[in-house]
Amino acid sequence: MIKKKIAEKQLIIASSNGGKVKEFRQLLQNFPVVVISKPRELQVDETGKTFAENARLKALAVAKATGHWSLADDSGLSVDALAGAPGVLSSRYADSDSGRIARLLSEMATSKDRRAHFSAALCIASPNNEVLLEVMGRCEGFITNAPRGHGGFGYDPIFEVESTGLTFAEMGHKKKQELGHRGRAFALLEPVLQSLLTFRQ
């Protein structure tokens, strides 16, 4: 009976970003959950000043609205030469992935300091306004001079992961999951989530 209940657990991904939802489906494929993206009409204002605050806001709001556990992610790119920008505004830096990349490369055109890092905050909340767990992951790297690779999404083509010589867009899914900020955050979340699914039915 317990296994049946676990198998029927729905987990709502608090995002309309197809790339993120796809990554979470892959990360969660061995978990006893049905992964569902949030309704497109359900919008949450990201008013937090940090990735963790925004992830918490989204997880709580989506869980309350849907009546199911919700997993929210807030992630972004922080560039040293731009004083940490775009940071929490990463997804709002322009109207499209190509526009965001073009703006960032333009703003860094004369910068010799190419250091940057990706951060990912993950939060799972329940419908009764309870934060079940929160974790953070980080990946160090550099901004390239031009896009490279055809995989991934967002800033992936211009972020070269430290000590690899590859951008996220040049990596396969397994490698990106191992080294990426979201994968590292998920590695911290994984054992706690497994425990929650077993004991919080």
C-alpha positions in Angstrom: 0.0 0.0 0.0 2.8 2.4 0.8 4.5 1.8 -2.5 1.2 2.5 -4.3 0.8 5.8 -2.4 4.4 6.8 -3.3 3.9 5.9 -6.9 0.9 8.3 -7.1 2.7 11.3 -5.6 2.5 14.2 -7.9 5.3 16.8 -7.9 4.6 20.1 -9.6 7.6 21.8 -11.1 7.1 25.5 -10.4 8.3 26.6 -13.9 7.0 27.2 -17.4 10.5 27.0 -18.8 10.5 23.9 -21.0 14.3 23.4 -20.6 14.1 23.4 -16.8 11.1 21.0 -16.7 12.9 18.6 -19.1 16.0 18.6 -16.8 13.9 17.9 -13.7 12.1 15.1 -15.4 15.5 13.5 -16.2 16.8 14.1 -12.7 13.6 12.7 -11.1 13.2 9.7 -13.5 14.2 7.2 -10.8 11.9 8.7 -8.1 8.4 7.5 -7.4 6.8 10.7 -8.5 4.7 11.9 -11.4 6.4 15.1 -12.6 4.0 17.8 -13.9 4.8 21.3 -15.0 2.8 24.1 -13.4 -0.2 25.6 -15.2 1.0 28.3 -17.6 -1.6 30.7 -16.3 -0.3 30.5 -12.8 2.3 33.2 -12.4 4.3 34.0 -9.3 6.1 37.4 -8.8 9.8 36.8 -8.2 10.3 39.6 -5.7 13.1 37.9 -3.7 16.6 39.4 -3.5 18.3 36.0 -3.6 17.9 32.8 -5.6 16.8 31.0 -2.4 14.1 33.6 -1.6 12.7 33.3 -5.1 12.7 29.5 -5.1 10.8 29.5 -1.8 8.2 32.0 -3.0 7.5 30.0 -6.1 7.4 26.6 -4.4 5.0 27.8 -1.7 2.7 29.6 -4.1 2.5 26.7 -6.6 1.9 24.1 -3.9 -0.9 26.2 -2.4 -2.5 26.8 -5.8 -2.4 23.2 -7.0 -2.8 21.2 -3.8 0.3 19.2 -4.5 4.0 19.2 -3.4 5.9 21.7 -5.6 9.6 21.8 -6.5 10.8 25.3 -7.4 14.2 26.3 -8.8 15.6 29.7 -9.1 18.9 29.8 -10.8 21.0 32.2 -12.7 24.4 33.4 -13.9 26.6 35.8 -11.9 29.5 37.5 -13.6 32.4 38.9 -11.6 33.1 41.8 -14.0 29.5 42.9 -13.9 29.3 43.0 -10.1 27.3 39.8 -10.0 24.9 40.6 -12.8 22.6 39.4 -14.2 22.1 37.3 -11.0 18.5 37.0 -10.0 17.5 38.9 -13.1 19.1 36.3 -15.4 15.8 35.3 -17.0 14.7 38.9 -17.4 17.9 40.2 -18.9 16.3 40.3 -22.4 13.3 38.8 -24.1 14.9 35.6 -25.4 17.9 33.3 -24.9 19.7 34.8 -27.9 18.9 38.3 -26.7 20.2 37.6 -23.2 23.4 36.1 -24.6 23.9 39.0 -27.0 23.4 41.6 -24.2 25.8 39.8 -21.9 28.6 39.4 -24.5 28.1 43.1 -25.5 28.5 44.2 -21.9 31.7 42.1 -21.5 33.2 43.1 -24.9 36.1 44.9 -23.3 36.5 42.8 -20.1 39.5 40.6 -19.5 38.0 39.2 -16.4 35.7 36.4 -17.7 35.0 34.7 -14.3 31.5 33.7 -13.6 29.4 31.1 -11.7 26.0 29.6 -12.0 23.9 29.2 -8.8 20.8 27.1 -8.3 18.4 27.2 -5.3 15.9 24.3 -5.0 12.9 24.3 -2.7 10.1 21.8 -2.1 7.0 23.0 -0.4 3.7 21.3 0.6 0.2 22.7 0.1 -0.1 23.6 3.8 2.5 26.4 3.5 5.4 24.2 4.7 8.9 24.3 3.3 10.0 20.7 3.2 13.6 21.3 2.1 15.9 23.8 0.6 19.4 23.3 -1.0 21.9 25.4 -3.0 24.3 24.3 -5.8 27.1 26.3 -7.5 29.2 25.8 -10.6 32.3 27.9 -11.4 33.4 28.8 -14.9 34.1 31.5 -17.5 32.2 33.5 -20.1 33.3 32.7 -23.6 33.9 35.2 -26.3 31.2 33.7 -28.5 28.5 30.9 -28.2 29.7 27.3 -28.5 27.6 24.2 -28.8 24.1 23.3 -29.6 22.7 21.7 -26.4 21.2 23.1 -23.3 19.3 26.4 -23.0 19.7 29.9 -21.6 23.3 31.0 -21.2 24.7 27.5 -21.7 26.5 28.3 -25.0 28.6 31.0 -23.4 29.4 29.4 -20.0 32.6 27.3 -20.0 32.8 25.1 -16.9 36.0 25.4 -15.0 38.7 22.8 -15.8 36.7 21.2 -18.6 37.2 23.4 -21.7 33.6 22.8 -22.6 30.5 25.0 -22.4 27.3 23.5 -21.0 26.0 23.5 -24.5 28.9 21.3 -25.6 28.2 18.7 -22.9 26.0 15.7 -22.9 23.2 15.5 -20.4 25.1 13.2 -18.0 28.1 15.4 -17.9 26.1 18.6 -17.4 24.1 16.9 -14.6 27.3 15.9 -12.9 29.0 19.2 -13.0 26.2 21.7 -13.3 24.7 23.9 -10.6 21.3 22.3 -10.8 22.8 18.8 -10.7 24.9 19.6 -7.7 21.9 21.1 -5.9 19.9 18.0 -6.8 22.6 15.7 -5.4 22.0 17.4 -2.0 18.3 17.3 -2.4 18.1 13.6 -3.5 18.5 11.7 -0.2 16.2 14.1 1.7 13.5 13.8 -1.0 13.7 10.0 -0.9 13.2 10.2 2.8 10.3 12.6 2.5 8.6 10.4 -0.1 8.9 7.4 2.2 7.7 9.0 5.4 5.6 12.0 4.5 2.7 10.3 2.8 
